Amino acid sequence: MPDNGATFGCGTLLPGVGPGNLPGFDGGGVIEGGGGGNGGNNNNGGGTRIDTVPPIGPDPYEGGPPAPGPPDIGPPVSAGPTGPGIPDIGTPVPGPTSPGPPPPEPPVSPRRSFCKISGPFTGAAQSGPPPPPGVYTRVYTAPQTCSPDDFSVTDAHNEEAAATRINQLTTLLKSPPYPTGTTVTFTTGGFTFPCDLAAGAGCGTATITATITIPDTESVVVPVGPGPPPPSADPDLVPEGPPPPPPVEPDGPFVLPDDDPDPPPPTVDPDPVGNEDPDDPPPTVDPDPVGNEEPPWTPIGNQEPIGGVLVDPGEDPRPNVTRINDVALSDPPTAGNNIVSNYSFDRGALLNQAIQSREIDLNDPAIKDAILRKKPFGIQDSSISFDTVPLPSEMVKNDTGFLELFAETIDSNLHYVLSNQRNSGNWDSRRAAGVTNEVIFNSLNDLTKKVVGRIKNYDGTRLSLGQIFNLIGSRVLDGTISKVTLRFLQSMAEDSAKRDPVTIVRSTNPKVNEVAALALIDQNKVALDPARRDDKEKNLFKNWKVLSSDIDKYLPVTINGESRRYYINDDDTFINRNTLSIQDGDYFDVTIGGRTQRLFADSEKDHAYLVPEKIRQRAVSLLGGTPGRTLDVSAEAATAASIEFDSSLTSDRQPFYVLSCVLDTLNTRPSEAESFLLKDTTAKYQLMDTTTPEGLAEVNEFIKYKANIRIFILDDEDLILDYVEQTSHLHLTQTDILFDSPKTNKTLPLLVRQLPFYIMLYPTNRPDYNIFNDKSQITEISRDGGVSRRLVCAPVLNPEFTKPQTNKFIRYTTAGRSATDILGNPDTQARQSIIDPNDEVFRTAYRREGQYVSASQYPTNRQKTGFRLVKEIVSELDTNYELSINGVGKTLTEFDVFSRLNLKQFSILSVLENFNEISKSVRNGLINDVKLIPPVSRADNRLVINKTQLVQRKTTAGADTFKQVKATNDGQNIISPNEEGKGGLAPAGG
């Protein structure tokens, strides 16, 4: 029941925001679970989905930075395990019977524009007698426009235009009047540069510079006189003389012929890094340490060095593009001068511009493209570099059989993963990282997009792309996509129609947001004092526990005629003695001379208020905070190893776990968000025994008069449950709106920390209960092996749990005629809390062959995490083989380890787990002190020849459980060495 007795004085500033309600004791009965988040934004296989710091703008989509300015939270931002930024991707729906418009396509990130050739290359033609022997240059130019096309599209167009013109000029410049033996080389440049007309950065002309070398010979006689007209096959060469009128293209710009004299070739600073001495020549390289017959490369013509490094001519078939190849080991080795193979760029103008500006911007798409085109694997061995950079998005026909949710054309990376759901053979390491938030949404069919666009979070906001990824994309990667049906999505969409709040767009001014948030609370707050309530929930609110310091709770005591106040601590103790504490009901019994006297605590509770959960989420988001609650577990190295690597995969879970708040562990601190109103509180929760009748009876006595409860639905495979079983505790963190000002003004509402005094963890394998397919993520692995995990939660959206929750999981009942209330007074309407393990919710937690069963009836067979599989692979290789040893100790390459995973296992590890933290720790020798190293090209002969750090099989080795699954990048299987150290390579599949 809303109460407007005390007020912040802000309510009139938000017209149209009506009061809420508290159906079914909303403040204590909301069911939570993993809430979905940034999903596949795993930094291309190298990041974590956990981000509890709120962004300053809406969630960015792949391909561009976050939008500037504050986020639009309309509808306001909802909770999620990886951050609060929930963009609205849909249109409000009129109601369950009205289909409403479909959600718009996700916003496209601002893309850069690039200079695109828009006309022919033109230049002056030769006339008159032939030029004397020597070297000449001619420059041909073409106009350009600023094009919004992708870099790769624009660059391909420009490359083709330049190549076509070069082919024409090659014939023309070797024909009369040029003598036999004339040679021509070409340099291109000036195109595919970033441009921004609004910023004044336009496009110049693209150039082809022809360097013509005429030999000194008398064997060719050329008649003297006016030269012949240019060949008719070359309409773009213009004879010398008065220029003709400019031709007009039907749909393009004017193309002006070039009647100016040829400009000199661009001057190149031979020493762009400022050295006074000329650069040393490139080091001498042994072209063939492993027996190849290909000759070494040599500099091309008169190419200029870049910082002393020359071009390695490459394999790219285009005539004016060179590629960097791996250069073999030198013999004898050079002194560290060849870490990166010698290279150059093929764009003279690009280099000249960089040299003249004294700056090389490695973020420039043209430069990045030039480098990666020549050296796609960096300095790593190209055959065993483990590449997780996704392939460019391309829409292809959907012939995978998954048509219920996905469109007839889908992204090629998604197509690959769906087509290889059951693949146990060779696989492509680049594909999983390409299954991103945007890829999933864009590949949904129109009906599915419309349905997910209507699903709303508990606070009324629409699902973010990250949540849609968790709902659908995460199940693509872990192979459980068939468990998501369109009918279930429709049921959530229909249930969402009742959640239609007024949109509040967040201001750039924090003070404005604070006033608006308090206005929202003012119109929806609920009085905590039962004396101020006259509804059916009055008796339930008698059992609501409030932390003492939030309402200045104290015991008034008169000693020798002097009235004194003994303030009560948040752990219910007072007078600095942990043996004295108040009871539920806020009283303390004092026995003097055999006579018991009850002392009641006094407080400012008469103007304290509870904020309904959906309003709390909106207000916290409006203030820049994170409304989701987080569950954290951790353990020191030995215990963490026993959980992460050795926990049972077949043991039954308990039907539920109850943990009580350890009040003396509360830590409340200012939030990292921008508002002083937000406070973060972390508390420890201790596991209570519910496995025995005696233990359950004690639990029921403890919760009897406590209404503050949070239920968390967890995936049966979530290791948080194993940590709780072994360490007997976890930590919960939440954000509340709280004042630090005096609390005595009765006209000013007091807001309190809405911290549960106990929580219940409910394990399940049902996808309809764990909608967003969330499990906890590793947040930190210490150097000694200690591990921390976190799960960020939000209210569950299953329609079964969005109804008023008064008797799910925890029963709120009366005890009949003999009942007593929290003070021990007879009251037939008194409410009590009780857990009944025979309730239906505990008998239907698991799904088995189409039937709902309890935890004890479910034949458990949990899957190993990617982290655990990596540990087992490294341990087995260390046990069965002698490993390469150098100054850092025993080593394996990343390919040695990751190639022994299958596609699904690597997809889960690299996208759905915290791959950054895991791989960093494994590289540093977390497992058996074996370092995991990237395969730097030519680092030693073993890598060059054998492509592995396995040296020799041990005579004591058992059978290999983990064998190579993924082939090398050039299609080879690595044959592990035998007991004599002999191994090798074989064609994959052979």
Phi, psi and omega in degrees: 000116179300150180225126182243027179296302173267147185213154174277353181074024184243353191299324183289351182278351180237073179297142177091352177267097187280165180293147177267197177213185184229061186295133176058035180058060182308322184294341182238353189247005181290131181267133183242161175194185177303131190255008182073155182197234185280000169052238188281007178287064184261031175056043181056049178085014183219027182225186178240147179278358183270127179205097185269359177270122185293138177287160179273356177217179180298159178306127178287149172267160180304142173103359180196164181284167177298147177295142182290160175088180184286156181286147171273113186259033182257116348300153188305160190292143181253169180289156176190152188287350182237020177134162188269347190290103182245096180290148178277111183256010183225180179251141180307141183258129182299324183175173185294337181266348180258123185296328180069164180286151179289160178293147178290162174298151180298147182300140180271129181297145178303128181251152180283152176259155184223153183287125185239132180297127186239006179202178184284157172282128180233156178191170182287141179271159176282136175218161180082199183291162179291149177293152179292167178303144181151193182243127182231158176234144171230139182246129178244135186237154177223144178288159179224155172235159179277112187254138178276001181297160176302156180303314184297322180293312180297315182296320179297319177299313181296318179301316182294318179298316180293318182296320179298316181292322179298320178299319177296313184293328179301317179290315184295318186279356173252007180257164177306144012277007180283135184287163175299141181096354177295134177243149182225133171238152187236144172232131180249159177177178175084005181237168182059039174266152174298145179217154179207096185298325180296330181266003179086008180261086182269197182245137172272215179254146172280147185231147165237119179258118179263123175259112188254124179249115181258123185288156177272092184214150178253006184283350181247122179254123180243125181298146179273143181142179180299139181289158179291158177295158179298149180304143181295341180287353181240080184290347185269350174279133186248123178298154178293156184123190181300134182289144177286167177302148181295130177290152180245126175279141183303318186237023185218189183282168172295141175246110183270134176290157183266104179254009177276157177296153181301130177287155176293159178297151181298140179276133181245126174293118183291350184223075188291346181262007171087015178284147181278333181263151177295155181293148175293152175293160180299146181295151176288134186237135172289116187287344193207074181284343184248016171095009176288152183261003181289139181287159176291160177278158177227161178301150181267118173049234183253033183300148180268148176283155171250109182057032178086006183245129183262171182286142164259111181299140191244201187254358182296129185290344182292143190292332186244025178237131176246154185237148177274130175250158173297129178265136186289166176301139176277155181219102004285159184293146174283168186273063174074018183270000189234036179300314175252135178302146180301138186208166173209179174253160179264005183251096181300318182296324179298317180292316181300318180297317180294320181292317181293326180278353182061030182210136173240113182268105183288354174272352179296124183305324180295318180291314178302316181297319181296318181292310185289333177295327182266332184222068187296336180255015181064228182263008182272156177300123188294336184278333183235013171291131183270100188270122176241013177282121187293153175288153179303146181293134178213130181277130182228166180296136179271095176248027184276344185093351180264083185248351181295320182255330189258156184283174180287339170237132184226168179297143184295325178292318176297318179302317181298313183294317179296323182286343184244030181303324183252013183288127176246009181252209184302148184210165184258119185287350183271348192282318185300319181294341178277352177271087187254176178307310185291322179299315180299311183297315182292340181267355176288150175284168187299321182294317179295319177301318181296319182292310182293334176291341179265348179285133183239150173288174184299328180272005176096354177283154179278162182296141173280167175299327177296319178292322177296322175298313180299321181294319187242308186296321181296329179282337171296316184288324182266005173083016182246023184298333181294346180278353178257119181248154177297325180298320179292320177299321179295324179295323177291323179295318179295320179292334182287344184300335182281351181253096185221071184282165174289137180283133174238116181272126185292141181271159173282347181261117182302326181295322177296318179297322180295317179296317181295319180296317180291329176295319177299316179293318182306321185274357183228000184293155183234127182295136179271339182284114181303331181295341181261010182243145178228023181255183183292344181271002182303315182290330178289324181289345173296334184264005181280120181273135178239135178297135193300317185290342180289334182234020179051054181285135182209160173258120176278124182229135176253120181237119181053042177079359180255126180277129180228155177245127174252102183290142185263137180283166180297339177269014176073010175266165179208170183054031177054035179230123182281358177269350179249119180213152179277163183260166170305130188105357175059055175219165179220125180269126178247127179249119179231121180061038179077003181246129182262131178237132182264124177255125180263139177285147174249161183192184176261028183295338184293346172230035175259148187223151173259142177255119178307147190303315182295328178285322177301316181298316181293318182292317179298317178296320179299328180273003176091012182263181179252113186282342183289146174272145180244142173250126182237138172229157178200163178201153175290174195304310186296314181292319179299319179296320180294332179276307185294325188248340189231005181296149183294138178264356185237353181289147179287145169279156169291154178295335176197159177233130179248130179231135181260148180287129175270099193294333181280004176258003183300135177227103179254132186212159177300140179289157175286351177290173191280344187266137177290347181284341185269133177230136175261133179236130176243135180222148176272141177238128186259134180293135176251153182281119173236011184271347179239154178303321180293317179296318179296324178296320178294322178297315180296328176290322180294319185271357189310314183243034177237116180267344183284104184218144171233133175256132178238118177273122183239148175295137181305330183270000182290126183289352172305321181296322178293321177297317179296319180296324184268326182259345176067022176199165169210174178239140177244136177233136176215161180251132178232163175262118191214140176262151171252011184273168177304152190244013189273345181286110185291344181271356180253122181298144172257125174259144188239162173289122183268057185273131177290140178276346168203158181229159175235132173259129185239103181281146180202157172249008185279121179294335178285345174268323177257073191302318186267012172055036185269142169226164180295154179246145170292127177257334181202140170237115183287167182298330180269000176106001174295146186231140172239140178233156180213143171230125178261129192246161175210163179303138180289141184260003176299127182306334178297333185250358178267358174281166178307124185255098176241343182222022172267128177072305179244126178273134172250109189228169167261158184254020176085196185294335182269009186291150173234153180272189185297339180264001181087006180274142177300130181200109183290346178260005181296141180260141177227148178259141180208144175256124177247109184294350179267002179299153185301324184299330179276342179269356183231028185285338185237151177247128182222113178050046176082001180244148176267129183225170178276172180300321183288339181267354184268125179285094188291135173208075185289152179275148176285145174288162175299323178300317180293320179297318178299317179299317182292324179294311181299316180298317181294317179295322178292327181283321188266345185225151165284129182258156177298135181237131174221202186298336180266357180108205180288140183223151168228153173277160175302323180294323177307323186268303189291336180290349179267001171268155172269177186301313182296318181297317180290324178299316179295313181298313191277338183244317187266349174248170181279082186297324179302307184293319181295309183294324178299316182291319180293320177301326182277006175092026180302323185259113176057022182059025176266124180274138176260119188242148170286145184278084179297129184301134176067021181294322173204169184294332180295319178290322181295318188263309188265343178061028181206159174259007173283123185266311187198141178284136180284148180291340180266005187291143171269190180292146177280118175282321184255108178252161182299129178252313182274133177282164176294170182292342176255022170080034180243149167261135178273121178275117182298144183293148177271192183292346176262002179084011182267127176221216177153199181233148176218149179302136179299135179087353181269000000 
